[in-house]
């Protein structure tokens, strides 16, 4: 069954964790069967609420994600976790492991956890993340939590893949100012001031509220006022309120039509990315082609300009 896509998809739909893991591996490794996997997953996608968890390193993303999983499971929801980790320069795999960060949930059959390597992809996400989300969808997940690497300004890419984006901040890290600089305020639907038991937490909340009051989120018909929740993920304090706000945002998206708009934009970006990848692969096959060498010689000799040469090359694709 390991290489039978239809059987894998059927098994994943029945909640078999091994089938879910195998499908994500096929996606992440860009298997020759990737197109077949994508076609098999297409009809079952779009049900899960995708929640992005992002923030600077050290704010407690993994701990918060684990606490969210625990609360969501207490309400009977099936949960998927896609933890996008830095890439090992030696193996190309994720540096951090599933069991290390999510040991409390590793044996829960209602939770699917997967660490996925970013593999140099900008934005703190993996290029394979959209297809991996579809696998979780097929597995019947009600909520999928996507935790990013947390790599500064490029972490804002999470907004392009999530229905709801939760931005974590922490006192004493200058996060209020850094968030404004990095454009995080524009992508956050909900802000969690984690480690709220530390000095400066209320100051961070006041600064954040002040800056948010000067920003707008969408047009009048789709206006959502970002919530600020104080949490202590290590104890679970504030996590129930955070889930309440996540659910409220999902309801708002559905009622306003914004959920459909976001998912259309997500699909458009994914199609564009796949098309560009296909073009790049075709160009790579021309890297040693005589026509390309001839065009390069003409540019060097002044017989043509780079733009004209590029146009002629594109015509050959």
Secondary structure by P-SEA (a helix, b strand, c coil): ccccaaaaaaaaaaccaaaaaaaaaaaaacccaaaaaaaaacccccccbbbbbbbcccccaaaaaaaaaaaaaaabbbbbbbbbbbbcccccccccccccccccccccccbbbbbbbccccccccccaaaaaaaaaaaacccbbbbbccccccccccccccccbbbbbbbcccaaaaaaaaacccccccbbbbccccccaaaaaaaaaaaaaaacccccccccccbbbbbbccccccaaaaaaaaaaaaaaaaaaaaaaaaaaaaaaaaaaaaaaaaaaaaaaaaacccaaaaaaaaaaaaccccaaaaaaaaaaac
